[in-house]
Amino acid sequence: MMTWQRLITGFCGLSGCCGVALAALGAHLPDSAFIQGGRTMLSHGIEMLMWHTFALLALSLAGRNTMRFVAWPMALGTLVFVIPVVLKALAGPDFGFMAPYGGTLVMASWLGLTGIALFTPRTGNSSPPTT
């Protein structure tokens, strides 16, 4: 496993743990701990975190070195999106202005994955499958 894969996989472990901890907070904190609609907002943030944790894990385990160009910005974008959403939901500091930047970075990462899929030369057997 290359260094970037180890780091992204480690990030996945930490973000998965945080997702479970945040879900527990969302389930057990009293309503007074949230802004109005905050419990739902927290739930959406957790969903974003967990889905992108799984996507990052798949990228890190894919074994293609070009995936690092998608994984790093996706990890950063996920953090820049999720942290402000969670803080706002829990009546913490309002860094909500940062969430669109994180979301944009995540979307750009998904488009980068599309580019890698479409434009990276094929490796291995290039003959068409036989039926």
GIMO-V701882 format. One record per helix or strand. SS is the DSSP state (alpha for helix, beta for strand). FROM is the first residue (numbers start at 1). TO is the last residue. Records with the same first field share a line. If there is no record, write none. Layout:
SS=FROM-TO + FROM-TO
This chain:
alpha=3-28 + 31-33 + 38-61 + 65-89 + 96-119
